[in-house]
Amino acid sequence: MIKPLEIHYEVRGYDCGYGGPLKPFALANFFQETAGVHATVLGIGMEDMWARGLTWMLSRIDIRIEAMPRTGQRVIARTWPVGAKKIYAQRCLELLDESGFRYAGALYEYIIVDMKTRRVVRPERTLPIDLTTDYPLPFVDLSPGVEDASFGAFPQATNHSMQDKKDPYAEPKNTLLLNGFSEVFALEARTRHIDQNGHVNNAHFINWLCDAVPCADGETICRIKVDFVREILKGGKISVWIKPIHTISNSVSENALKQAEKIKAPHSSWLSALACDGILAAQAMITATNLVYNKLK
């Protein structure tokens, strides 16, 4: 049976913004690197896939955060595959301290793409090994996939793309505002954002989606659910949007609540979206809470 792989890291100042807890961007990079190393060990890494005319693409994620480490702390990123579900190859990840306390856990769903046809192929028909394992999920409620009708306000990629228009984003902006979304910031995809697949890396998607959320004083992000809808290439004009959801979430465990300063801390959730050249590229649900961001000693 496939065994989990662990990589030890020391949290650096640049992972935390020099003074704060670990950033979602750094967490995404820890998870991404660990998953990539394990895939290579299993003979299904990027170079192995390229040799067969295939590539991995991250499709959906669900990350649950209990706490975050700070600069100088040593952490362990652990990962193991779960198996295949329809078109998705599933992988678990978690971030632990050296005593075994779980800072965060995640379930990632990848797709395998034929590089020539750009079509998705099923994992069980393509991979040389069975990815099924008996290891449990880090958290039982992990369930990738963001479903909300509000994202229908964003233009979708079609054969008759809006990119053919001189100002493809003029009308959609008005529609989005009417549907409760507000634009937070905009930027252009640069060389530093591009990965080995030739498009913007998933960690930057996560970074931008989380950056858009206006956490109140004392609030920290505790849940990140993202669907990667469309790739973003170098030069793409990106805009980041949010829409508040007023709800009390159950996405934080009793273990984390017991370590919080406020046991009945309210939660705030937002829909967050990336649009590139006027077309939806990613949709997310981000949740924040008043939990202490580092585990209490």
C-alpha positions in Angstrom: 0.0 0.0 0.0 1.1 3.6 -0.7 2.4 5.3 2.4 2.2 9.0 3.3 5.2 11.2 2.6 6.4 13.8 5.0 8.6 16.9 4.4 9.9 19.0 7.3 10.0 22.8 6.9 11.1 25.7 9.1 8.7 28.6 8.8 10.6 31.7 7.5 9.8 35.3 7.9 8.8 35.7 4.3 6.2 32.9 4.8 4.5 35.0 7.4 4.8 38.6 6.2 7.6 39.2 8.8 5.7 39.2 12.0 2.4 37.4 11.5 1.3 33.8 11.2 1.8 31.7 8.2 0.1 33.1 5.1 -2.3 31.1 2.9 0.1 31.6 0.0 2.9 29.9 1.9 0.6 27.1 3.1 -0.4 26.5 -0.5 3.2 26.3 -1.6 4.1 23.8 1.2 1.2 21.6 0.1 2.0 22.0 -3.5 5.7 21.1 -3.1 4.9 18.1 -0.9 2.3 16.7 -3.3 4.7 17.1 -6.2 7.5 15.3 -4.4 5.2 12.4 -3.5 3.9 12.1 -7.1 7.5 11.9 -8.3 8.3 9.2 -5.8 5.3 7.2 -7.0 6.4 7.6 -10.7 3.6 9.9 -11.6 5.3 13.3 -11.2 5.2 16.0 -13.8 8.2 14.7 -15.9 6.7 11.2 -15.8 3.4 12.6 -17.1 5.0 14.8 -19.7 6.8 11.8 -21.1 3.4 10.2 -21.8 1.9 13.4 -23.2 -0.1 14.2 -20.1 -0.1 16.7 -17.3 -1.6 17.3 -13.9 -3.9 20.2 -13.2 -5.3 21.2 -9.9 -9.1 21.4 -10.2 -10.7 21.8 -6.8 -9.5 22.2 -3.2 -10.9 22.4 0.3 -8.5 23.6 3.1 -9.5 23.7 6.7 -7.3 25.7 9.1 -7.3 25.2 12.9 -4.3 27.5 13.6 -1.1 28.7 11.9 2.5 28.5 12.9 4.8 31.5 13.1 8.3 32.4 12.1 10.9 30.0 13.4 8.6 27.1 14.1 9.3 23.7 12.6 6.4 22.0 10.8 5.7 18.8 8.9 3.7 18.7 5.6 2.3 15.2 5.1 0.4 13.9 2.1 -1.1 10.7 0.7 -3.4 9.9 -2.2 -7.0 8.9 -1.6 -7.9 7.3 -4.9 -10.0 8.4 -7.9 -13.5 9.9 -7.9 -15.0 10.2 -11.4 -12.5 12.4 -13.3 -10.6 13.5 -10.2 -7.5 12.0 -8.6 -7.8 12.9 -4.9 -5.0 13.7 -2.5 -5.0 14.6 1.2 -2.6 17.0 2.8 -2.0 18.2 6.3 0.3 20.6 8.2 1.5 19.4 11.6 3.8 20.6 14.4 6.5 18.2 15.7 4.1 17.1 18.5 1.5 16.0 16.0 -0.9 19.0 16.4 -2.7 19.6 13.1 -2.6 23.2 12.0 -4.4 22.5 8.7 -5.8 19.7 6.6 -6.9 19.6 3.0 -8.4 17.5 0.2 -7.2 18.3 -3.3 -8.7 17.1 -6.5 -6.6 17.0 -9.7 -7.5 16.3 -13.3 -5.2 14.6 -15.8 -5.1 16.5 -19.2 -3.9 15.2 -22.6 -1.5 17.9 -23.6 -2.2 17.4 -27.3 -6.0 17.3 -27.3 -6.4 19.3 -24.1 -9.0 16.8 -23.0 -9.4 15.4 -19.5 -8.7 11.7 -19.2 -9.8 9.4 -16.3 -7.2 8.6 -13.7 -8.0 4.8 -13.4 -7.5 4.4 -17.2 -4.3 6.4 -17.3 -2.2 6.0 -14.2 0.2 3.0 -13.9 -0.7 2.6 -10.2 -3.8 2.3 -8.0 -4.0 5.4 -5.8 -6.5 4.0 -3.4 -5.4 4.0 0.3 -7.1 3.3 3.6 -5.9 6.5 5.4 -8.7 8.7 6.7 -9.2 12.3 5.7 -7.5 15.0 7.9 -11.1 16.2 8.7 -14.2 14.3 7.9 -16.0 17.3 6.5 -13.6 18.1 3.7 -15.5 18.3 0.5 -14.1 20.2 -2.5 -16.5 22.0 -4.8 -18.0 25.5 -4.6 -21.6 25.6 -5.7 -23.4 28.9 -5.6 -25.7 30.4 -8.3 -24.1 33.8 -7.7 -21.1 32.9 -9.8 -23.5 32.7 -12.8 -23.2 36.4 -13.0 -19.7 36.0 -14.4 -19.3 35.4 -18.1 -18.2 31.9 -18.9 -15.7 30.8 -21.5 -17.4 29.8 -24.7 -16.5 29.3 -28.4 -17.7 32.9 -28.9 -15.4 34.4 -26.3 -15.9 37.9 -25.0 -12.2 38.4 -25.7 -13.2 39.3 -29.2 -14.8 42.5 -28.0 -13.0 45.8 -27.5 -14.2 46.2 -23.9 -15.2 42.7 -22.8 -15.8 43.6 -19.2 -18.0 46.7 -19.5 -21.4 45.0 -19.3 -20.4 42.1 -16.9 -19.2 44.7 -14.4 -22.6 46.2 -14.1 -24.2 42.7 -13.8 -21.8 41.7 -11.1 -22.5 44.9 -9.0 -26.2 44.2 -9.3 -25.6 40.7 -8.0 -23.8 41.9 -4.9 -20.2 41.5 -6.0 -17.7 44.3 -5.5 -14.3 44.5 -7.3 -11.4 44.6 -4.8 -8.4 44.9 -7.0 -7.0 44.2 -10.4 -3.6 43.1 -11.8 -1.9 41.6 -14.8 -0.4 38.1 -14.8 3.4 38.4 -15.0 6.3 36.0 -15.5 6.7 35.5 -11.8 3.2 34.0 -11.6 3.7 31.4 -14.3 4.5 27.7 -13.5 5.9 24.8 -15.6 2.5 24.2 -17.2 2.8 27.7 -18.8 0.0 29.3 -16.8 -0.5 31.1 -13.5 0.3 28.7 -10.6 -2.6 27.7 -8.2 -0.9 29.2 -5.2 -1.3 32.7 -6.7 -5.0 32.0 -7.3 -5.3 31.2 -3.6 -3.3 34.2 -2.6 -5.4 36.6 -4.6 -8.7 35.1 -3.6 -7.8 35.3 0.1 -6.3 38.8 -0.2 -9.6 40.1 -1.4 -11.4 39.1 1.8 -11.7 42.0 4.3 -11.0 40.3 7.5 -12.0 42.4 10.6 -9.5 43.0 13.4 -8.8 39.7 15.1 -10.3 37.6 12.3 -8.3 35.0 10.5 -9.1 32.7 7.6 -10.1 29.2 8.7 -11.6 27.7 5.5 -10.5 28.0 1.8 -12.6 26.3 -0.9 -11.6 27.0 -4.5 -12.7 25.7 -7.9 -10.1 26.4 -10.6 -12.4 27.1 -13.6 -10.0 28.3 -16.3 -6.3 28.8 -16.7 -4.7 32.3 -16.7 -1.9 32.9 -19.1 0.9 35.5 -19.0 -0.5 39.0 -19.8 -4.0 38.1 -18.6 -5.9 41.0 -17.1 -7.2 39.8 -13.7 -9.8 41.3 -11.5 -10.7 40.0 -8.0 -14.3 40.2 -6.7 -16.0 39.4 -3.4 -19.6 39.0 -2.1 -20.3 38.7 1.7 -22.3 35.8 3.1 -23.7 36.4 6.5 -23.7 33.0 8.3 -22.4 31.1 11.2 -20.1 28.3 10.0 -19.5 24.9 11.5 -16.2 24.5 9.7 -14.0 24.8 12.8 -13.6 21.8 15.1 -14.3 21.7 18.9 -10.6 21.2 19.4 -9.9 24.6 17.8 -12.7 26.3 19.6 -11.4 25.2 23.0 -8.2 27.0 22.2 -9.9 30.2 21.2 -10.2 33.3 23.3 -13.9 33.5 22.4 -15.6 30.1 22.4 -18.7 31.3 20.5 -16.8 33.4 18.0 -18.9 34.3 15.0 -17.8 33.4 11.5 -17.8 35.5 8.3 -17.9 34.0 4.9 -17.4 35.5 1.4 -17.8 34.3 -2.1 -14.5 35.3 -3.9 -13.9 35.1 -7.6 -11.1 35.7 -10.2 -12.0 36.9 -13.6 -9.4 37.1 -16.4 -10.1 39.2 -19.5 -13.8 39.3 -18.4 -14.3 35.6 -18.0 -14.6 33.6 -14.7 -11.2 31.8 -13.9 -11.8 30.7 -10.3 -14.6 30.7 -7.8 -14.2 30.3 -4.0 -15.8 30.4 -0.6 -13.5 31.9 2.1 -14.4 31.7 5.8 -12.8 33.7 8.6 -13.2 33.5 12.4 -12.0 35.2 15.6 -10.0 32.1 16.6 -6.5 32.7 17.9 -4.2 32.2 14.9 -1.5 30.2 16.7 -2.3 27.3 19.1 -2.2 28.2 22.7 0.7 26.7 24.6 
